[in-house]
């Protein structure tokens, strides 16, 4: 099908929203660039977004322009039937948004189109924010511990396993998109046991067992984030029959000296080891992990500015994302947990291990975008990098993450999943691994 103004503008609007959430004035004096945009789209972009559109060659693209280009050419058909369900739900949501907009007409039509798009996005965000109220509140009991978890939907069981120190709130936008056709469960990462002791890896695995028992399930799919990814690998290794397939999202793992690691991981590991050994240092350590309260100005050079704006943490999430560092006591407990977890090496490949898919983010500044070498042999479905994304893609790009995860969990065969929107993911192969040396120039692999 030929590209219409509306399909182009939909990709431009999505990119515009993602960028201006982080820097409202980013497009003041900066254009969007595209190769051969549809005739009339410059006027539509100006009317709807207030942005100048320039027709250029790909060599002039910034990271923002590259993201737009990937989105406008993505296949929206989805992969398997259930994997395309989120895409179809989105199209149904768009019915009232687009029914009276055309590819041509007065500028006011495009302004109203943009308002309807914004309203639709706000409604979806509100629905995700209130998801916890719509789910069942259930309790799993074990070892004198009452674990409260949320459950919703019907179908194959899907466990959303969060990172140490975090609550299930990080999953709401993604869970909202994965619920159709699935039974989704999620819970806050355990911090202390029934007698106040630090809840270690063994406790996290026992929580997992207890939830499956409470759900009357002997198997599940898993999506795990950050340090939760290592817990998921441990669980799959110890209970291979209990996990059908798992997605490891922005995993943070113990790493050998030769493994790529982020500066944040190295700093966090050192700080947590120090605080675990000397809890009285927690208050001082909080300052080392504080970060900037206000984002620094973007660089003047446009290519650098494009990378920096995409790398910024989504706004309005401070209370959610900084929960492990909310006070000295929380940091002391988190430090003991993380230090204990990172003492466990990545398990070796073993017969019967379920299919595993790894997803990283190109601009992740929390966890290293690449998995450690010890994990690679376990990744039967490979490793992908979300282009221009951060450590928080499940909050910032839930539609893409849901599509990729859904396609893989529906058909967990070797190799990258076939899914709509896959141009936003670069897949590694044995011939062209996504390493530091070639990740910026590696070819995209399509299935």
C-alpha positions as a Markdown table, in Angstrom:
| # | Residue | x | y | z |
|---|---|---|---|---|
| 1 | Unk | 0.0 | 0.0 | 0.0 |
| 2 | Unk | 1.2 | 3.5 | -0.8 |
| 3 | Unk | 2.0 | 5.7 | 2.1 |
| 4 | Unk | -0.7 | 8.3 | 2.9 |
| 5 | Unk | -0.4 | 11.6 | 4.7 |
| 6 | Unk | -2.3 | 10.2 | 7.6 |
| 7 | Unk | 0.0 | 7.1 | 8.1 |
| 8 | Unk | 3.0 | 9.4 | 7.8 |
| 9 | Unk | 1.6 | 11.8 | 10.3 |
| 10 | Unk | 0.7 | 9.0 | 12.7 |
| 11 | Unk | 4.4 | 8.0 | 12.8 |
| 12 | Unk | 5.5 | 11.7 | 13.1 |
| 13 | Unk | 3.0 | 12.3 | 15.9 |
| 14 | Unk | 4.2 | 9.4 | 17.9 |
| 15 | Unk | 7.8 | 10.6 | 17.5 |
| 16 | Unk | 6.9 | 14.2 | 18.3 |
| 17 | Unk | 5.1 | 13.1 | 21.6 |
| 18 | Unk | 8.0 | 11.0 | 22.7 |
| 19 | Unk | 10.5 | 13.8 | 22.1 |
| 20 | Unk | 8.5 | 16.7 | 23.5 |
| 21 | Unk | 7.6 | 14.8 | 26.7 |
| 22 | Unk | 11.4 | 15.0 | 27.5 |
| 23 | Unk | 12.1 | 18.4 | 26.0 |
| 24 | Unk | 9.0 | 20.5 | 25.2 |
| 25 | Unk | 11.1 | 23.0 | 23.2 |
| 26 | Unk | 13.1 | 20.5 | 21.2 |
| 27 | Unk | 11.5 | 21.4 | 17.9 |
| 28 | Unk | 11.8 | 25.1 | 18.4 |
| 29 | Unk | 14.1 | 25.7 | 15.4 |
| 30 | Unk | 14.7 | 22.0 | 14.7 |
| 31 | Unk | 12.9 | 20.3 | 11.8 |
| 32 | Unk | 11.8 | 16.7 | 11.3 |
| 33 | Unk | 13.5 | 15.1 | 8.3 |
| 34 | Unk | 12.2 | 12.4 | 6.1 |
| 35 | Unk | 13.0 | 10.8 | 2.8 |
| 36 | Unk | 10.3 | 11.5 | 0.1 |
| 37 | Unk | 7.4 | 12.2 | 2.5 |
| 38 | Unk | 4.0 | 12.0 | 0.9 |
| 39 | Unk | 2.9 | 15.1 | -1.0 |
| 40 | Unk | 1.1 | 17.6 | 1.3 |
| 41 | Unk | 2.6 | 16.1 | 4.5 |
| 42 | Unk | 4.8 | 19.1 | 5.2 |
| 43 | Unk | 1.6 | 21.2 | 5.5 |
| 44 | Unk | -0.1 | 18.5 | 7.6 |
| 45 | Unk | 2.9 | 18.3 | 10.0 |
| 46 | Unk | 3.1 | 22.0 | 10.4 |
| 47 | Unk | -0.7 | 22.3 | 11.1 |
| 48 | Unk | -0.9 | 19.3 | 13.4 |
| 49 | Unk | 2.4 | 19.5 | 15.2 |
| 50 | Unk | 3.8 | 23.0 | 14.6 |
| 51 | Unk | 7.0 | 21.5 | 13.2 |
| 52 | Unk | 8.8 | 22.1 | 10.0 |
| 53 | Unk | 9.3 | 19.0 | 7.8 |
| 54 | Unk | 12.3 | 18.8 | 5.5 |
| 55 | Unk | 12.7 | 16.3 | 2.7 |
| 56 | Unk | 16.4 | 15.1 | 2.9 |
| 57 | Unk | 18.6 | 12.1 | 2.2 |
| 58 | Unk | 19.1 | 9.5 | 5.0 |
| 59 | Unk | 22.7 | 10.7 | 5.6 |
| 60 | Unk | 21.3 | 13.9 | 7.1 |
| 61 | Unk | 19.1 | 12.1 | 9.6 |
| 62 | Unk | 19.5 | 12.6 | 13.4 |
| 63 | Unk | 18.6 | 9.8 | 15.8 |
| 64 | Unk | 15.1 | 11.4 | 16.0 |
| 65 | Unk | 14.7 | 11.4 | 12.2 |
| 66 | Unk | 15.9 | 7.8 | 12.0 |
| 67 | Unk | 13.2 | 6.8 | 14.6 |
| 68 | Unk | 10.5 | 8.5 | 12.5 |
| 69 | Unk | 11.8 | 6.7 | 9.4 |
| 70 | Unk | 11.7 | 3.3 | 11.1 |
| 71 | Unk | 8.1 | 3.9 | 12.3 |
| 72 | Unk | 6.7 | 5.1 | 9.0 |
| 73 | Unk | 8.0 | 2.0 | 7.2 |
| 74 | Unk | 7.1 | -0.6 | 9.9 |
| 75 | Unk | 4.8 | -3.4 | 9.0 |
| 76 | Unk | 1.7 | -3.0 | 11.1 |
| 77 | Unk | 0.2 | -6.4 | 10.4 |
| 78 | Unk | 1.5 | -8.0 | 13.5 |
| 79 | Unk | 2.9 | -11.5 | 13.7 |
| 80 | Unk | 0.8 | -14.4 | 14.9 |
| 81 | Unk | -2.8 | -14.0 | 15.7 |
| 82 | Unk | -2.5 | -13.1 | 19.3 |
| 83 | Unk | 0.7 | -11.0 | 18.7 |
| 84 | Unk | -1.4 | -8.8 | 16.3 |
| 85 | Unk | -4.1 | -8.4 | 18.9 |
| 86 | Unk | -2.6 | -5.3 | 20.5 |
| 87 | Unk | -2.2 | -3.8 | 17.0 |
| 88 | Unk | -5.8 | -4.6 | 16.2 |
| 89 | Unk | -6.9 | -3.1 | 19.5 |
| 90 | Unk | -5.0 | 0.1 | 18.6 |
| 91 | Unk | -6.6 | 0.2 | 15.2 |
| 92 | Unk | -10.1 | -0.1 | 16.9 |
| 93 | Unk | -9.1 | 2.7 | 19.3 |
| 94 | Unk | -8.2 | 4.8 | 16.3 |
| 95 | Unk | -11.6 | 4.4 | 14.6 |
| 96 | Unk | -13.2 | 7.4 | 16.2 |
| 97 | Unk | -9.9 | 9.4 | 15.8 |
| 98 | Unk | -9.5 | 9.0 | 12.1 |
| 99 | Unk | -12.9 | 8.4 | 10.6 |
| 100 | Unk | -13.4 | 12.0 | 9.5 |
| 101 | Unk | -9.8 | 13.0 | 8.7 |
| 102 | Unk | -8.5 | 12.9 | 5.1 |
| 103 | Unk | -5.3 | 13.2 | 3.3 |
| 104 | Unk | -6.1 | 16.7 | 2.2 |
| 105 | Unk | -8.2 | 19.6 | 3.4 |
| 106 | Unk | -7.9 | 22.7 | 5.4 |
| 107 | Unk | -5.2 | 22.9 | 8.1 |
| 108 | Unk | -7.9 | 22.9 | 10.8 |
| 109 | Unk | -8.6 | 19.3 | 9.9 |
| 110 | Unk | -5.1 | 18.3 | 10.9 |
| 111 | Unk | -5.2 | 20.3 | 14.1 |
| 112 | Unk | -8.4 | 18.5 | 15.1 |
| 113 | Unk | -6.8 | 15.2 | 14.1 |
| 114 | Unk | -3.9 | 15.9 | 16.4 |
| 115 | Unk | -6.3 | 16.8 | 19.3 |
| 116 | Unk | -8.1 | 13.5 | 18.8 |
| 117 | Unk | -4.8 | 11.6 | 18.8 |
| 118 | Unk | -3.7 | 13.4 | 22.0 |
| 119 | Unk | -7.1 | 12.6 | 23.6 |
| 120 | Unk | -6.8 | 8.9 | 22.7 |
| 121 | Unk | -3.3 | 8.8 | 24.1 |
| 122 | Unk | -4.5 | 10.4 | 27.4 |
| 123 | Unk | -7.4 | 8.0 | 27.7 |
| 124 | Unk | -5.1 | 5.0 | 27.2 |
| 125 | Unk | -2.6 | 6.4 | 29.7 |
| 126 | Unk | -5.4 | 6.9 | 32.2 |
| 127 | Unk | -6.6 | 3.3 | 31.7 |
| 128 | Unk | -3.2 | 2.0 | 32.3 |
| 129 | Unk | -2.7 | 4.1 | 35.4 |
| 130 | Unk | -5.9 | 2.7 | 36.9 |
| 131 | Unk | -5.2 | -0.9 | 35.8 |
| 132 | Unk | -4.4 | -2.0 | 39.3 |
| 133 | Unk | -8.0 | -1.2 | 40.4 |
| 134 | Unk | -9.4 | -3.3 | 37.6 |
| 135 | Unk | -7.3 | -6.4 | 38.5 |
| 136 | Unk | -8.1 | -8.9 | 41.2 |
| 137 | Unk | -6.1 | -8.5 | 44.4 |
| 138 | Unk | -5.0 | -12.0 | 45.5 |
| 139 | Unk | -2.8 | -13.5 | 48.2 |
| 140 | Unk | -0.3 | -16.3 | 48.0 |
| 141 | Unk | 1.0 | -17.8 | 51.3 |
| 142 | Unk | 4.2 | -19.6 | 52.1 |
| 143 | Unk | 6.8 | -19.8 | 54.9 |
| 144 | Unk | 4.7 | -17.6 | 57.1 |
| 145 | Unk | 4.6 | -14.9 | 54.4 |
| 146 | Unk | 1.5 | -13.4 | 52.8 |
| 147 | Unk | 2.4 | -12.3 | 49.3 |
| 148 | Unk | -0.1 | -9.9 | 47.7 |
| 149 | Unk | -0.3 | -9.9 | 44.0 |
| 150 | Unk | -2.5 | -8.7 | 41.2 |
| 151 | Unk | -4.1 | -10.9 | 38.5 |
| 152 | Unk | -6.4 | -10.2 | 35.6 |
| 153 | Unk | -7.6 | -11.6 | 32.3 |
| 154 | Unk | -8.0 | -15.2 | 31.1 |
| 155 | Unk | -5.8 | -17.5 | 29.1 |
| 156 | Unk | -2.2 | -18.7 | 29.4 |
| 157 | Unk | -0.6 | -17.5 | 32.5 |
| 158 | Unk | 2.0 | -14.6 | 32.1 |
| 159 | Unk | 4.1 | -13.5 | 35.0 |
| 160 | Unk | 5.5 | -10.0 | 35.0 |
| 161 | Unk | 8.6 | -10.1 | 37.2 |
| 162 | Unk | 9.8 | -6.7 | 38.3 |
| 163 | Unk | 13.2 | -5.6 | 39.5 |
| 164 | Unk | 14.5 | -5.7 | 43.1 |
| 165 | Unk | 13.2 | -2.7 | 45.1 |
| 166 | Unk | 10.4 | -1.9 | 42.7 |
| 167 | Unk | 6.6 | -2.3 | 42.7 |
| 168 | Unk | 4.4 | -3.7 | 40.0 |
| 169 | Unk | 3.5 | -0.1 | 38.9 |
| 170 | Unk | 6.3 | -0.3 | 36.3 |
| 171 | Unk | 4.2 | -2.8 | 34.4 |
| 172 | Unk | 0.8 | -1.1 | 34.1 |
| 173 | Unk | 1.1 | 0.3 | 30.5 |
| 174 | Unk | 2.6 | -3.0 | 29.2 |
| 175 | Unk | 0.1 | -5.2 | 31.2 |
| 176 | Unk | -2.8 | -3.2 | 29.7 |
| 177 | Unk | -1.7 | -4.2 | 26.2 |
| 178 | Unk | -0.9 | -7.8 | 27.1 |
| 179 | Unk | -4.1 | -8.7 | 29.0 |
| 180 | Unk | -6.3 | -9.6 | 26.0 |
| 181 | Unk | -6.1 | -13.4 | 25.7 |
| 182 | Unk | -3.8 | -13.8 | 28.7 |
| 183 | Unk | -3.9 | -14.3 | 32.5 |
| 184 | Unk | -1.5 | -11.6 | 33.7 |
| 185 | Unk | -0.1 | -11.7 | 37.3 |
| 186 | Unk | 2.4 | -9.2 | 38.9 |
| 187 | Unk | 3.6 | -8.3 | 42.3 |
| 188 | Unk | 6.0 | -6.0 | 44.2 |
| 189 | Unk | 9.5 | -7.3 | 44.5 |
| 190 | Unk | 9.9 | -8.8 | 48.0 |
| 191 | Unk | 12.1 | -6.7 | 50.3 |
| 192 | Unk | 11.9 | -8.4 | 53.8 |
| 193 | Unk | 10.7 | -11.7 | 55.1 |
| 194 | Unk | 8.2 | -12.4 | 57.9 |
| 195 | Unk | 10.8 | -11.8 | 60.6 |
| 196 | Unk | 12.4 | -8.8 | 59.0 |
| 197 | Unk | 15.3 | -10.5 | 57.3 |
| 198 | Unk | 16.5 | -9.4 | 53.9 |
| 199 | Unk | 14.5 | -11.3 | 51.2 |
| 200 | Unk | 17.2 | -12.9 | 49.1 |
| 201 | Unk | 17.2 | -14.7 | 45.8 |
| 202 | Unk | 15.8 | -17.9 | 47.5 |
| 203 | Unk | 12.9 | -15.8 | 48.8 |
| 204 | Unk | 12.2 | -14.3 | 45.4 |
| 205 | Unk | 12.1 | -17.8 | 43.9 |
| 206 | Unk | 9.8 | -19.0 | 46.7 |
| 207 | Unk | 7.5 | -16.1 | 46.0 |
| 208 | Unk | 7.3 | -17.2 | 42.3 |
| 209 | Unk | 6.5 | -20.8 | 43.3 |
| 210 | Unk | 3.8 | -19.5 | 45.7 |
| 211 | Unk | 2.0 | -17.4 | 43.0 |
| 212 | Unk | 1.9 | -20.3 | 40.6 |
| 213 | Unk | 0.5 | -22.5 | 43.3 |
| 214 | Unk | -2.1 | -19.9 | 44.2 |
| 215 | Unk | -3.1 | -19.6 | 40.5 |
| 216 | Unk | -3.3 | -23.4 | 40.2 |
| 217 | Unk | -0.8 | -23.3 | 37.4 |
| 218 | Unk | 2.1 | -25.6 | 36.7 |
| 219 | Unk | 3.5 | -23.5 | 33.8 |
| 220 | Unk | 3.7 | -19.9 | 32.8 |
| 221 | Unk | 5.3 | -17.4 | 30.5 |
| 222 | Unk | 7.5 | -14.7 | 31.9 |
| 223 | Unk | 8.6 | -11.2 | 31.1 |
| 224 | Unk | 11.2 | -9.9 | 33.5 |
| 225 | Unk | 12.8 | -6.5 | 33.8 |
| 226 | Unk | 16.3 | -5.3 | 35.0 |
| 227 | Unk | 17.5 | -7.4 | 38.0 |
| 228 | Unk | 14.2 | -9.4 | 37.7 |
| 229 | Unk | 15.7 | -10.8 | 34.5 |
| 230 | Unk | 18.4 | -12.6 | 36.5 |
| 231 | Unk | 15.8 | -13.9 | 38.9 |
| 232 | Unk | 13.8 | -15.2 | 35.9 |
| 233 | Unk | 16.9 | -17.0 | 34.4 |
| 234 | Unk | 17.5 | -18.6 | 37.8 |
| 235 | Unk | 13.9 | -19.7 | 38.1 |
| 236 | Unk | 13.9 | -21.1 | 34.5 |
| 237 | Unk | 17.2 | -23.0 | 35.3 |
| 238 | Unk | 15.9 | -24.4 | 38.5 |
| 239 | Unk | 12.3 | -25.0 | 37.4 |
| 240 | Unk | 12.6 | -25.6 | 33.6 |
| 241 | Unk | 9.2 | -27.3 | 33.4 |
| 242 | Unk | 7.5 | -24.4 | 35.1 |
| 243 | Unk | 8.5 | -21.8 | 32.5 |
| 244 | Unk | 7.3 | -22.2 | 28.9 |
| 245 | Unk | 9.2 | -19.1 | 27.5 |
| 246 | Unk | 10.7 | -15.9 | 28.9 |
| 247 | Unk | 11.6 | -12.4 | 27.7 |
| 248 | Unk | 14.4 | -10.7 | 29.5 |
| 249 | Unk | 13.8 | -7.0 | 29.3 |
| 250 | Unk | 16.8 | -4.7 | 29.9 |
| 251 | Unk | 18.4 | -7.3 | 32.1 |
| 252 | Unk | 21.0 | -6.4 | 34.6 |
| 253 | Unk | 23.3 | -9.3 | 35.5 |
| 254 | Unk | 26.5 | -10.1 | 37.3 |
| 255 | Unk | 29.3 | -9.6 | 34.8 |
| 256 | Unk | 32.8 | -10.9 | 34.3 |
| 257 | Unk | 35.6 | -8.4 | 33.8 |
| 258 | Unk | 35.5 | -8.9 | 30.0 |
| 259 | Unk | 31.7 | -8.3 | 29.7 |
| 260 | Unk | 30.4 | -4.9 | 28.7 |
| 261 | Unk | 28.8 | -3.1 | 31.6 |
| 262 | Unk | 27.3 | 0.4 | 32.0 |
| 263 | Unk | 29.0 | 3.0 | 34.1 |
| 264 | Unk | 25.8 | 3.0 | 36.2 |
| 265 | Unk | 26.0 | -0.7 | 36.9 |
| 266 | Unk | 29.7 | -0.4 | 37.9 |
| 267 | Unk | 28.9 | 2.5 | 40.2 |
| 268 | Unk | 25.8 | 0.8 | 41.6 |
| 269 | Unk | 27.6 | -2.4 | 42.3 |
| 270 | Unk | 30.4 | -0.6 | 44.2 |
| 271 | Unk | 28.0 | 1.5 | 46.2 |
| 272 | Unk | 25.7 | -1.4 | 47.1 |
| 273 | Unk | 28.6 | -3.6 | 48.1 |
| 274 | Unk | 29.9 | -0.9 | 50.4 |
| 275 | Unk | 26.5 | -0.2 | 51.9 |
| 276 | Unk | 25.7 | -3.9 | 52.3 |
| 277 | Unk | 28.9 | -4.3 | 54.4 |
| 278 | Unk | 28.5 | -1.0 | 56.2 |
| 279 | Unk | 24.7 | 0.0 | 56.4 |
| 280 | Unk | 25.7 | 3.2 | 58.2 |
| 281 | Unk | 27.0 | 4.5 | 54.9 |
| 282 | Unk | 23.5 | 4.4 | 53.3 |
| 283 | Unk | 22.6 | 8.1 | 53.9 |
| 284 | Unk | 25.9 | 9.3 | 52.3 |
| 285 | Unk | 25.6 | 6.8 | 49.5 |
| 286 | Unk | 22.2 | 8.2 | 48.5 |
| 287 | Unk | 23.9 | 11.4 | 47.4 |
| 288 | Unk | 26.2 | 9.3 | 45.1 |
| 289 | Unk | 23.1 | 7.8 | 43.4 |
| 290 | Unk | 21.1 | 11.1 | 43.4 |
| 291 | Unk | 21.5 | 12.2 | 39.8 |
| 292 | Unk | 20.3 | 15.5 | 38.4 |
| 293 | Unk | 17.0 | 16.9 | 39.6 |
| 294 | Unk | 16.6 | 19.0 | 36.5 |
| 295 | Unk | 17.9 | 17.8 | 33.1 |
| 296 | Unk | 20.9 | 19.6 | 31.7 |
| 297 | Unk | 20.4 | 21.7 | 28.6 |
| 298 | Unk | 20.6 | 19.7 | 25.4 |
| 299 | Unk | 23.8 | 20.1 | 23.3 |
| 300 | Unk | 23.7 | 22.7 | 20.6 |
| 301 | Unk | 25.0 | 20.2 | 18.0 |
| 302 | Unk | 21.8 | 18.7 | 16.5 |
| 303 | Unk | 22.9 | 15.1 | 16.2 |
| 304 | Unk | 24.1 | 15.1 | 19.9 |
| 305 | Unk | 20.9 | 16.8 | 21.0 |
| 306 | Unk | 18.8 | 14.1 | 19.2 |
| 307 | Unk | 20.6 | 11.3 | 21.0 |
| 308 | Unk | 20.4 | 13.1 | 24.4 |
| 309 | Unk | 16.7 | 13.8 | 24.2 |
| 310 | Unk | 15.9 | 10.2 | 23.4 |
| 311 | Unk | 18.2 | 9.0 | 26.2 |
| 312 | Unk | 16.4 | 11.0 | 28.8 |
| 313 | Unk | 14.3 | 9.2 | 31.4 |
| 314 | Unk | 10.5 | 9.7 | 30.8 |
| 315 | Unk | 9.3 | 12.5 | 33.0 |
| 316 | Unk | 6.9 | 12.1 | 35.9 |
| 317 | Unk | 8.2 | 8.7 | 37.0 |
| 318 | Unk | 10.7 | 9.8 | 39.7 |
| 319 | Unk | 8.7 | 8.3 | 42.6 |
| 320 | Unk | 8.3 | 5.0 | 40.7 |
| 321 | Unk | 11.8 | 4.6 | 39.4 |
| 322 | Unk | 13.7 | 5.8 | 42.5 |
| 323 | Unk | 11.8 | 3.6 | 45.0 |
| 324 | Unk | 14.9 | 1.6 | 45.9 |
| 325 | Unk | 16.6 | 4.9 | 46.8 |
| 326 | Unk | 13.7 | 6.5 | 48.6 |
| 327 | Unk | 15.5 | 6.7 | 52.0 |
| 328 | Unk | 18.6 | 5.3 | 53.7 |
| 329 | Unk | 16.8 | 2.3 | 55.1 |
| 330 | Unk | 15.4 | 1.3 | 51.7 |
| 331 | Unk | 18.9 | 1.6 | 50.1 |
| 332 | Unk | 20.5 | -0.5 | 52.9 |
| 333 | Unk | 18.0 | -3.4 | 52.2 |
| 334 | Unk | 18.3 | -3.0 | 48.4 |
| 335 | Unk | 22.1 | -3.1 | 48.7 |
| 336 | Unk | 22.0 | -6.4 | 50.6 |
| 337 | Unk | 19.6 | -7.9 | 48.0 |
| 338 | Unk | 21.5 | -6.7 | 44.9 |
| 339 | Unk | 24.9 | -7.7 | 46.3 |
| 340 | Unk | 23.6 | -11.2 | 47.2 |
| 341 | Unk | 22.0 | -11.6 | 43.8 |
| 342 | Unk | 25.1 | -10.6 | 41.9 |
| 343 | Unk | 27.1 | -13.2 | 43.8 |
| 344 | Unk | 25.2 | -15.8 | 41.8 |
| 345 | Unk | 26.8 | -16.3 | 38.4 |
| 346 | Unk | 24.6 | -16.6 | 35.3 |
| 347 | Unk | 23.6 | -20.3 | 35.2 |
| 348 | Unk | 25.2 | -22.5 | 32.5 |
| 349 | Unk | 23.1 | -23.7 | 29.6 |
| 350 | Unk | 21.4 | -27.0 | 30.4 |
| 351 | Unk | 19.1 | -29.4 | 28.7 |
| 352 | Unk | 15.4 | -28.6 | 28.9 |
| 353 | Unk | 15.9 | -24.9 | 29.5 |
| 354 | Unk | 12.9 | -23.0 | 28.1 |
| 355 | Unk | 13.3 | -20.6 | 25.1 |
| 356 | Unk | 14.7 | -17.2 | 26.2 |
| 357 | Unk | 14.6 | -13.9 | 24.3 |
| 358 | Unk | 16.7 | -10.9 | 25.4 |
| 359 | Unk | 15.6 | -7.3 | 24.7 |
| 360 | Unk | 18.0 | -4.4 | 25.4 |
| 361 | Unk | 17.8 | -0.7 | 24.6 |
| 362 | Unk | 20.2 | 1.2 | 22.5 |
| 363 | Unk | 20.3 | 4.2 | 24.8 |
| 364 | Unk | 20.1 | 2.3 | 28.1 |
| 365 | Unk | 22.2 | 4.1 | 30.7 |
| 366 | Unk | 21.2 | 1.9 | 33.6 |
| 367 | Unk | 21.9 | -1.7 | 32.4 |
| 368 | Unk | 24.4 | -2.5 | 29.6 |
| 369 | Unk | 22.5 | -2.9 | 26.3 |
| 370 | Unk | 24.4 | -6.1 | 25.6 |
| 371 | Unk | 23.9 | -9.4 | 27.7 |
| 372 | Unk | 27.0 | -10.9 | 29.4 |
| 373 | Unk | 28.8 | -13.6 | 27.4 |
| 374 | Unk | 27.7 | -16.3 | 29.9 |
| 375 | Unk | 24.0 | -15.5 | 29.0 |
| 376 | Unk | 24.3 | -15.6 | 25.2 |
| 377 | Unk | 24.3 | -19.5 | 24.9 |
| 378 | Unk | 20.9 | -19.5 | 26.8 |
| 379 | Unk | 19.3 | -17.0 | 24.4 |
| 380 | Unk | 17.7 | -19.4 | 21.9 |
| 381 | Unk | 15.7 | -16.5 | 20.4 |
| 382 | Unk | 18.6 | -14.1 | 20.3 |
| 383 | Unk | 19.0 | -10.6 | 21.5 |
| 384 | Unk | 17.5 | -7.4 | 20.1 |
| 385 | Unk | 18.1 | -3.7 | 20.7 |
| 386 | Unk | 15.2 | -1.3 | 20.8 |
| 387 | Unk | 16.4 | 1.7 | 18.7 |
| 388 | Unk | 16.6 | 5.0 | 20.4 |
| 389 | Unk | 15.0 | 3.5 | 23.6 |
| 390 | Unk | 15.9 | 3.7 | 27.3 |
| 391 | Unk | 15.9 | 1.3 | 30.3 |
| 392 | Unk | 12.2 | 2.1 | 30.7 |
| 393 | Unk | 10.7 | 1.0 | 27.3 |
| 394 | Unk | 7.8 | -0.9 | 29.0 |
| 395 | Unk | 6.7 | 2.5 | 30.2 |
| 396 | Unk | 7.7 | 4.6 | 27.2 |
| 397 | Unk | 7.1 | 2.3 | 24.3 |
| 398 | Unk | 4.6 | -0.3 | 25.6 |
| 399 | Unk | 3.1 | -0.8 | 22.2 |
| 400 | Unk | 6.4 | -2.0 | 20.7 |
| 401 | Unk | 7.4 | -4.1 | 23.7 |
| 402 | Unk | 4.0 | -5.7 | 23.8 |
| 403 | Unk | 4.1 | -6.6 | 20.1 |
| 404 | Unk | 7.5 | -8.2 | 20.3 |
| 405 | Unk | 6.9 | -10.0 | 23.5 |
| 406 | Unk | 3.5 | -11.2 | 22.4 |
| 407 | Unk | 4.8 | -12.5 | 19.1 |
| 408 | Unk | 7.6 | -14.4 | 20.8 |
| 409 | Unk | 5.4 | -15.9 | 23.6 |
| 410 | Unk | 2.9 | -17.0 | 21.1 |
| 411 | Unk | 5.5 | -18.8 | 19.0 |
| 412 | Unk | 8.8 | -19.2 | 21.0 |
| 413 | Unk | 10.8 | -20.7 | 18.2 |
| 414 | Unk | 14.5 | -19.9 | 17.6 |
| 415 | Unk | 15.3 | -16.6 | 16.0 |
| 416 | Unk | 13.8 | -13.1 | 16.3 |
| 417 | Unk | 10.0 | -13.0 | 16.3 |
| 418 | Unk | 8.1 | -11.8 | 13.3 |
| 419 | Unk | 6.1 | -8.9 | 14.4 |
| 420 | Unk | 4.7 | -5.5 | 13.3 |
| 421 | Unk | 6.9 | -2.6 | 14.2 |
| 422 | Unk | 10.0 | -4.8 | 14.2 |
| 423 | Unk | 12.0 | -2.0 | 12.5 |
| 424 | Unk | 12.3 | -0.4 | 15.9 |
| 425 | Unk | 14.4 | -3.4 | 17.0 |
| 426 | Unk | 17.8 | -4.4 | 15.6 |
| 427 | Unk | 18.4 | -8.1 | 16.1 |
| 428 | Unk | 21.8 | -9.7 | 16.7 |
| 429 | Unk | 23.0 | -12.7 | 14.7 |
| 430 | Unk | 26.0 | -15.0 | 15.1 |
| 431 | Unk | 27.5 | -13.3 | 12.1 |
| 432 | Unk | 26.9 | -9.7 | 13.3 |
| 433 | Unk | 26.5 | -9.6 | 17.1 |
| 434 | Unk | 25.4 | -6.2 | 18.5 |
| 435 | Unk | 28.7 | -5.4 | 20.3 |
| 436 | Unk | 30.1 | -2.0 | 21.2 |
| 437 | Unk | 32.2 | -2.1 | 18.1 |
| 438 | Unk | 29.4 | -2.7 | 15.6 |
| 439 | Unk | 26.1 | -2.0 | 17.3 |
| 440 | Unk | 25.7 | 1.5 | 15.7 |
| 441 | Unk | 26.2 | 0.2 | 12.2 |
| 442 | Unk | 24.9 | -3.4 | 12.3 |
| 443 | Unk | 22.3 | -4.5 | 9.8 |
| 444 | Unk | 18.8 | -5.1 | 10.8 |
| 445 | Unk | 17.8 | -8.7 | 10.6 |
| 446 | Unk | 14.2 | -9.5 | 9.6 |
| 447 | Unk | 12.5 | -12.8 | 9.9 |
